[in-house]
Amino acid sequence: MIRRITSTQWTVIVLTGIALLAALVVWFGPAERTLGQGIKIVYIHVPLVWTGMLGLAATGVLGLVLALTARAGIQRWMQTAGWVTLGVLLAALATGMLAAQINWGGVFWDEPLMVMLVRTILVFAVAHLLGGWLPWKRAGGLLVAGAALFILAGIRFTPQVLHPGNAISSSSSAEIRLTLVGLF
């Protein structure tokens, strides 16, 4: 008797395949002259940060659409995108702490980008929760959209102390750039 694979099982299979492929890309990704093998955790951290920022933008856009339409379906999409974004941002924070420990010998909690990432998670979590609890869909959408816009603007103007500014993208190594973009 042949058993059909459910959509949940397909989702698990696909996500497992993606995770295994990403692990292989990181494992075989090139070392860097200064960081050496310490770049491996950076290969995970940077795409998580980029994905988190993309998730913030997408959730913000969904919040704007919700503010304009007040449709329950858009609210569900906004809530789902927000929860996924929070998970990705938490993973970005964890991998950032690990990258700092590996590459700098400790977590520099006063690093402006580290402070901003923690604030981002807290502000977005509060806005996301309140946006879902408010009885007025339009107000919830505006709250989430406003928080996302505020956070993204704040990140744009956050100074850097230890944290390099786009070091991988400006790397002369095409292999390093391709590894990073491929993981994103």
Secondary structure, 3 states (H helix, E strand, C coil): CCCCCCHHHHHHHHHHHHHHHHHHHHHHCCCECCCECCHHHHHHHHHHHHHHHHHHHHHHHHHHHHHHHCCHHHHHHHHHHHHHHHHHHHHHHHHHHHHHHHHHCCCCCCCHHHHHHHHHHHHHHHHHHHHHHCCCHHHHHHHHHHHHHHHHHHHHCCCCCCCCCCCCCCCCCHHHHHHHHHHC
